[in-house]
Amino acid sequence: MNDSFFDVPAGYRDDDIELAGLEALGRRSSALRKRGICDHGWLRAPDTGPAECLHCGKVFANAEAAYAERREILG
């Protein structure tokens, strides 16, 4: 049987696991920010053109460049 119900540990639901992942990401982001490292999580990114981080002010060529750096920083 190929049902996602069987992929989730007993007592948990898919949304519990997803929420735990988001909480872990938030803790990582907060810890980096306390060390003075911006993960560029708050962007002003139009469909085309430059994107700007509203936390630190860094400007990127486009949104994808900002997201790539965010992924690199967060690991």
Buried (B, 14 or more C-beta within 10 A) or exposed (E): EEEEEEEBEEEEEEEEEEEEEEEEEEEBBEEBBEEEEBBBBEBEBEEEEBBBBEEEEBEBEBBEBBBEBBEEBEE
